[in-house]
Structures are given as structure tokens and as C-alpha cells.
Amino acid sequence: QAHLVESGGGLVQPGGSLSLSCAASGTIWAIYHMGWYRQAPGKERELVATESSGGIRNYAESVKGRFTISRDNPKNTVYLQMSSLEPEDTAVYYCNGQIYTTSGVNTYWGQGTQVTVSS
């Protein structure tokens, strides 16, 4: 089993920056993809950014050039650096990981962290 715990959400003004982090814990043998998704009120959960274990990054068009995903593999941690934030970025942000444990390879989700962009 594995667990993902996010931190770093909060309230920020438009144009501001915010960083999120997500740490995986448990009996982890390997972590493949890790990423961030978000869900705004009344909308479906959508991909924000992912990074493979080999360092290949993928971004939603709406965040390209503004958000940066990175990983610290020895720490089993993924980060999301967000800049030039817009009110449309307001959502609950969820960490996601494809993790190999004693239970095999499964997809895990964090509990979510609220990001609010407002003046």
C-alpha cells in the first residue's frame, strides 16, 4: 500500500505564484508516473501535468508556460510550481501516482489541496 499527501495550497492573488508538493509513503518498490490533476466546482477532474520516471513531462495546454512539474525521486516527491495564476486555476488539486508496492502496480490519489486565485 502507498499513500500520497499533498501540501502547499492556499489563497493567492491573480498573477501570483504558489507551490504544491506531494510525498508518497509506504512500502514502495518503484514509482512510475506522478502528476497533478485538478477539479473545479461543477467540472470534471482534469489533468494538469505529469512526469514519468524517465523525466518526460506533459502539460495541459491551459497551464503550459505557467506551471512546472518536477520530481525528487529519492524522496518519492512530486512538485508543482505555479506562476501567473489566474482565477480559472481555482480548484482542488490532486496528486496522482502509479506506484509499485507489494500489492502490485496501482494508481493512488492524494486527498487534495485547495488552490484559490482571487483578489
ABEGO torsion letter per residue (X at the ends): XBBBBBBGBEBBBBGBBBBBBBBBBEBBABBBBBBBBBBBBGBBBBBABBBBAAGBBBBBAAABGABBBBBBAAAGBBBBBBBGBBAAABBBBBBBBBBBBAAEBBBBBBAEBBBBBBX
